[in-house]
């Protein structure tokens, strides 16, 4: 049993709230305090973005956050250091690293996965590492008891959904719409219908992201899902923040209504 599996088992019928933040944004010094603040205000899992210069699946908000983090010297190595610091006082909240293959390949699969496991990472979501091309990566992940999260899109064929469900671990991330993160064209009825179909293929938890931005949209797509991921809307609230107290208050103010809304289901 992994920490992710334990977490979803503990939640049972309760919906998981999975906030996404970019490591190093708005400042490197605020990342770890923000991670703790997210947990204090209802996060069940944290998705931590690895800054990358060409985040093709992300909208302008997360792109700008990555650019700002990179300008402040945050790279993959420093992202792992932040996770390790978070783990000094939190051993119970799963951390999923989200990003792209380029920095991982530059570091090397074996080195990255070994160091990620040592830092306290539980899973990775690499947008451009599909199941058809992830055999080597998955072999290394299994050696260190890490899991690979896969995306299922509205356009994913039934046959490919089956392949993804066979290889997925931790949870399945359902992309709620066609487009990049932060898009506004969300159709909850379609999302819930697709999730029902996915549940026929896998017993893993299914979480929804892309286009979820507030309490009402979270509740709308959580009817069938086991959890929601919210990133762009959270990061947008942090624009211009430099003061620690102000930033953490913004995080708390953003998280609380969503947590309360999900708990009311």
For each residue, the residues with C-beta under 8 A, 3 or more apart:
1: 5 6 9
2: 5 6 122 145 147 169 170
3: 6 7 92 94 122
4: 7 8 45 94 96 122 123 147 170 171
5: 1 2 8 9 170
6: 1 2 3 9 10
7: 3 4 10 11 16 44 45 93 94
8: 4 5 11 16 171 205 226 227
9: 1 5 6 12
10: 6 7
11: 7 8 14 15 16 44 226 227
12: 9
13:
14: 11 262 263
15: 11 222 225 226 227 228 262 263 265
16: 7 8 11 44 45 205 207 226 227 228
17: 42 43 44 218 227 228 230 255 258 259 262
18: 43 44 45 46 47 96 207 209 227 228 229 230
19: 38 43 46 47 229 230 231 234 255
20: 47 48 49 62 98 209 229 230 231 234 235
21: 25 31 34 35 38 46 47 48 49 231 234 235 238
22: 25 48 49 51 62 65 66 69 235
23: 28 31 48 49 50 51 69 74 78 79 82
24: 27 28 31 51 68 69 70 72 73 74 78 79 82
25: 21 22 31 51 65 66 68 69 235 238
26: 30 65 68 238 239 240 241 242 247
27: 24 30 31 72 242
28: 23 24 31 69 72 73 74 78 82
29: 33 244
30: 26 27 33 34 241 244 247 248
31: 21 23 24 25 27 28 34 35 48 82
32: 35 36 82 85 86
33: 29 30 36 37 244 247 248
34: 21 30 31 37 38 247 248 251
35: 21 31 32 38 39 46 48 82 86 90 95
36: 32 33 39 40 86 89 90
37: 33 34 40 41 248 251 252
38: 19 21 34 35 41 42 43 46 251 255
39: 35 36 42 43 46 90 93
40: 36 37 252
41: 37 38 251 252 255 256 259
42: 17 38 39 255 256 258 259
43: 17 18 19 38 39 46 93 255
44: 7 11 16 17 18 93 94 227
45: 4 7 16 18 93 94 95 96 227
46: 18 19 21 35 38 39 43 93 94 95 96
47: 18 19 20 21 96 97 98 125 229 231
48: 20 21 22 23 31 35 79 82 83 95 96 97 98
49: 20 21 22 23 55 62 65 66 97 98 99 231
50: 23 76 79 97 98 99 100 103
51: 22 23 24 25 65 66 69 70 74 75 79 99
52: 55 66 70 99 100 102 103
53: 66 67 70
54: 100 102
55: 49 52 58 62 63 66 99 100 127
56: 100 127 128
57: 127 180 181
58: 55 61 62 63 66 180 181 182 232
59: 62 63 179 180 181 182 183 232
60: 63 64 182
61: 58 64 65 181 182 232 235 236
62: 20 22 49 55 58 59 65 66 181 182 231 232 235
63: 55 58 59 60 66 67
64: 60 61 67 68
65: 22 25 26 49 51 61 62 68 69 235
66: 22 25 49 51 52 53 55 58 62 63 69 70
67: 53 63 64 70 71
68: 24 25 26 64 65 71 72
69: 22 23 24 25 28 51 65 66 72 74
70: 24 51 52 53 66 67 73 74 75
71: 67 68
72: 24 27 28 68 69
73: 24 28 70 78
74: 23 24 28 51 69 70 78 79
75: 51 70 78 79 103
76: 50 79 80 99 103 104 106 107 112
77: 80 81 107 115
78: 23 24 28 73 74 75 81 82
79: 23 24 48 50 51 74 75 76 82 83 97
80: 76 77 83 84 115 116 119 121
81: 77 78 84 85 119
82: 23 24 28 31 32 35 48 78 79 85 86
83: 48 79 80 86 87 95 97 116 119 120 121
84: 80 81 87 88 118 119 120
85: 32 81 82 88
86: 32 35 36 82 83 89 90 95 120
87: 83 84 90 91 119 120
88: 84 85
89: 36 86
90: 35 36 39 86 87 93
91: 87 120
92: 3
93: 7 39 43 44 45 46 90
94: 3 4 7 44 45 46 122 123
95: 35 45 46 48 83 86 120 121 122 123
96: 4 18 45 46 47 48 121 122 123 124 125 149 170
97: 47 48 49 50 79 83 116 121 123 124 125
98: 20 47 48 49 50 124 125 126 127
99: 49 50 51 52 55 76 103 104 124 125 126 127
100: 50 52 54 55 56 103 104 126 127 128
101: 104 105 126 128 129
102: 52 54 105 106
103: 50 52 75 76 99 100 106 107
104: 76 99 100 101 107 109 112 124 126 137
105: 101 102 108 109
106: 76 102 103
107: 76 77 103 104 111 112 115
108: 105 111 112
109: 104 105 112 113 136 137 140
110: 113 114 140
111: 107 108 114 115
112: 76 104 107 108 109 115 116
113: 109 110 116 117 137 140 141 143 144 146
114: 110 111 117 118 144
115: 77 80 107 111 112 118 119
116: 80 83 97 112 113 119 121 124 144 146
117: 113 114 120 121 144 145 146
118: 84 114 115
119: 80 81 83 84 87 115 116
120: 83 84 86 87 91 95 117
121: 80 83 95 96 97 116 117 124 146
122: 2 3 4 94 95 96 146 147 170
123: 4 94 95 96 97 146 147 148 149 169 170
124: 96 97 98 99 104 116 121 141 146 147 148 149
125: 47 96 97 98 99 148 149 150 151 173
126: 98 99 100 101 104 129 134 137 148
127: 55 56 57 98 99 100 151
128: 56 100 101
129: 101 126 133 134 137 148
130: 133 134 150
131: 134 150 163 164 166 167 168
132: 163
133: 129 130
134: 126 129 130 131 137 138 148 167
135: 138 139
136: 109 139 140
137: 104 109 113 126 129 134 140 141 148
138: 134 135 141 142 148 167
139: 135 136 142 143
140: 109 110 113 136 137 143 144
141: 113 124 137 138 144 146 147 148
142: 138 139 145 146
143: 113 139 140
144: 113 114 116 117 140 141
145: 2 117 142
146: 113 116 117 121 122 123 124 141 142
147: 2 4 122 123 124 141 169 170
148: 123 124 125 126 129 134 137 138 141 167 168 169 170
149: 96 123 124 125 168 169 170 171 172 173
150: 125 130 131 164 167 168 172 173
151: 125 127 173 174 175
152: 156 161 164 172 173 174 175 198
153: 156 175 178
154: 175 176 177 178 190 194
155: 178
156: 152 153 160 161 164
157: 160 161
158: 161 162
159: 162 163
160: 156 157 163 164
161: 152 156 157 158 164 165 197 198 201
162: 158 159 165 166 201
163: 131 132 159 160 166 167
164: 131 150 152 156 160 161 167 168 172
165: 161 162 168 172 198 201 202 204
166: 131 162 163
167: 131 134 138 148 150 163 164
168: 131 148 149 150 164 165 171 172 202 204
169: 2 123 147 148 149 204
170: 2 4 5 96 122 123 147 148 149 204 205
171: 4 8 149 168 204 205 206 207 226 227
172: 149 150 152 164 165 168 198 202 204 205 206 207
173: 125 149 150 151 152 207 208 209 229
174: 151 152 191 194 195 198 206 207 208 209 225
175: 151 152 153 154 209 210
176: 154 186 191 208 209 210 211 212 221
177: 154 183 185 186 187 210 211
178: 153 154 155 185
179: 59 183 185 210 211
180: 57 58 59 183 210
181: 57 58 59 61 62 209 210 231 232
182: 58 59 60 61 62 210 211 213 231 232 233 236
183: 59 177 179 180 186 210 211
184: 211 213
185: 177 178 179 211
186: 176 177 183 191 211 212 217 220 221
187: 177 190 191
188: 191 192 217 220 221 223
189: 192 193
190: 154 187 193 194
191: 174 176 186 187 188 194 195 208 220 221 224 225
192: 188 189 195 196 221 223 224 225
193: 189 190 196 197
194: 154 174 190 191 197 198
195: 174 191 192 198 199 206 208 224 225
196: 192 193 199 200 224
197: 161 193 194 200 201
198: 152 161 165 172 174 194 195 201 202 206
199: 195 196 202 206 224
200: 196 197
201: 161 162 165 197 198
202: 165 168 172 198 199 206
203:
204: 165 168 169 170 171 172
205: 8 16 170 171 172 226 227
206: 171 172 174 195 198 199 202 224 225 226
207: 16 18 171 172 173 174 225 226 227 228 229
208: 173 174 176 191 195 212 221 222 225 227 228 229
209: 18 20 173 174 175 176 181 212 228 229 230 231
210: 175 176 177 179 180 181 182 183 229
211: 176 177 179 182 183 184 185 186 217
212: 176 186 208 209 217 218 221 228 229 230 233
213: 182 184 217 230 232 233
214: 217 218 233 257 258
215: 218 219 257 258 260 261 262
216: 219 220 261
217: 186 188 211 212 213 214 220 221
218: 17 212 214 215 221 222 228 230 258 261 262
219: 215 216 222 223 261 262 264 265
220: 186 188 191 216 217 223
221: 176 186 188 191 192 208 212 217 218 224 225 228
222: 15 208 218 219 225 227 228 262 265
223: 188 192 219 220 265
224: 191 192 195 196 199 206 221
225: 15 174 191 192 195 206 207 208 221 222 228
226: 8 11 15 16 171 205 206 207
227: 8 11 15 16 17 18 44 45 171 205 207 208 222
228: 15 16 17 18 207 208 209 212 218 221 222 225 258 262
229: 18 19 20 47 173 207 208 209 210 212
230: 17 18 19 20 209 212 213 218 233 234 258
231: 19 20 21 47 49 62 181 182 209 234 235
232: 58 59 61 62 181 182 213 235 236
233: 182 212 213 214 230 236 237 254
234: 19 20 21 230 231 237 238 251 254 255
235: 20 21 22 25 61 62 65 231 232 238 239
236: 61 182 232 233 239
237: 233 234 250 251 253 254
238: 21 25 26 234 235 241 247 250 251
239: 26 235 236
240: 26
241: 26 30 238 246 247 250
242: 26 27 246 247
243: 246 247
244: 29 30 33 247 248
245: 248 249
246: 241 242 243 249 250
247: 26 30 33 34 238 241 242 243 244 250 251
248: 30 33 34 37 244 245 251 252
249: 245 246 252 253
250: 237 238 241 246 247 253 254
251: 34 37 38 41 234 237 238 247 248 254 255
252: 37 40 41 248 249 255 256
253: 237 249 250 256
254: 233 234 237 250 251 257 258
255: 17 19 38 41 42 43 234 251 252 258 259
256: 41 42 252 253 259 260
257: 214 215 254 260 261
258: 17 42 214 215 218 228 230 254 255 261 262
259: 17 41 42 255 256 262 263
260: 215 256 257 263 264
261: 215 216 218 219 257 258 264 265
262: 14 15 17 215 218 219 222 228 258 259 265
263: 14 15 259 260
264: 219 260 261
265: 15 219 222 223 261 262
